Amino acid sequence: MALNTEHELHKRRRSRNVGLGLVLVAFVALVFGLTVVKVQQGDLMEAYDHQPRVSVLPQEAEE
């Protein structure tokens, strides 16, 4: 007779915890992937840094 018999409730909890862990790992991978893509396309982004954005300034008329 085994001294450490595992109750059925613990087996269900373990499977739920593994499922939740996989969901969290997938979420972290998604956020990491999006971050990598944004960093690689850095020249296309303009962040708000309290400076006027060149792309939205009106064009100056040339004389």
RADAVEN-V580277 format. One record per backbone hydrogen bond with DSSP energy under -0.5 kcal/mol. CO is the residue of the C=O (numbers start at 1). NH is the residue of the N-H. If there is no record, write none. Layout:
BEGIN
CO/NH ; CO/NH
END
This chain:
BEGIN
3/5 ; 7/10 ; 7/11 ; 8/12 ; 9/13 ; 10/14 ; 11/15 ; 12/16 ; 13/17 ; 14/18 ; 15/19 ; 16/20 ; 17/21 ; 18/22 ; 19/23 ; 20/24 ; 21/25 ; 22/26 ; 23/27 ; 24/28 ; 25/29 ; 26/30 ; 27/31 ; 28/32 ; 29/33 ; 30/34 ; 31/35 ; 32/36 ; 33/37 ; 34/38 ; 35/39 ; 36/40 ; 37/41 ; 39/42 ; 41/44 ; 41/45 ; 42/45 ; 47/49 ; 53/56 ; 53/57 ; 54/57
END
